[in-house]
Amino acid sequence: MYSRAVKVAVMIGLLASSAAFAEDHKIQMLDTGADGLMVFEPSYVKASAGDTVTFIAKDPGHNIISRHVPEGAQNWKGAVSNNLTITLNKEGVYLYECDLHRMLGMVGVIQVGKPVNLAAAKAVAAELSKKMAAGGERLQEYLAKVQ
């Protein structure tokens, strides 16, 4: 009985410790930031599987929507002027935007672990960039940080 109780305690400890190591990355939705007008800050985040990202509506009038996620990952869409927290369970590259300000290049990149879908993400980014009146270079600049 004692060894079973020890095994259960160890399992609970391992599960609790893995959750304790998960990080919550904060990304602000801004009218003006380091990269110019209509930006997410930071625009590139490197995370680990199991981490969360909280998109913070620092300035009103923005939303958040995924445009490319790794195979098996869930897409997301947040309401205008509301915060949104997502959990990143799949390795790969995630592209997202404020669909209200996509034309102005309000986009960002999240890398979770290994960039297993980088080629596909670059192809999607090239298509998205063609539809931007400003800031079309941003996705390429952010994807250049992926390693």
PAVO-927491 format. One record per residue (C-alpha): x, y, z. Coordinates in steps of 0.1 Angstrom, whole numbers, plus 5000, padded with zeros to 4 digits. Layout:
REM residues N
XYZ
...
REM end
This chain:
REM residues 147
500050005000
502850245009
504550204975
501350274956
500750594977
504250704969
503750634932
500550834932
502251124951
505051124926
502651134896
500651414911
503951604918
505151554882
501851674868
501751974890
505352064883
504852064846
501952304849
503952524872
506652554845
504252664818
504653034810
502053294802
503253524774
501653864772
501054024738
499554374737
497354504709
498354864703
497555154681
501255264682
504355064692
507955004684
507254874649
504855164640
501155194638
498754904645
500954644661
501254364685
503954384711
505954174712
505354084675
507353754678
507153514707
509053194712
507052954735
507052594747
504252344743
501852394771
502452764775
499653014772
499553344754
497353624767
496453894741
495754214760
493554474744
495654764757
494155004730
490454944721
489254854686
491454544680
490854174679
492953864674
492453584649
494753294639
495553274602
497852974602
498452714629
500352384630
498452074620
496251954648
496252294666
493052484672
492352814655
491153104676
489253434672
488853694700
486153964702
486954324695
488454514725
488654194746
491554004760
492053644748
494053364764
495053064743
497052744752
499752634728
499752254727
501252184692
504852264681
505152484651
504652834638
501453034644
500453344624
497853574637
496353914630
493854184639
491454124611
490254484615
493754624607
495254354585
495554604557
497854804579
500054504588
498854434623
500154074624
502353854646
504253524649
504453274676
506952984675
506252684697
509152444700
510552334666
509152514636
507752204620
505452394596
507752684587
507552644550
503752644550
503752944574
506053134550
503753054521
500753184540
502653494551
503553574515
499853564505
498753764535
501454024529
500154084493
496854204508
498354474530
498454834521
501154904547
503454684569
503554404543
507154334553
506354264589
505553904586
508753824568
510754014594
509053834622
509453494605
513153564601
513453524639
512153164638
514952914643
REM end
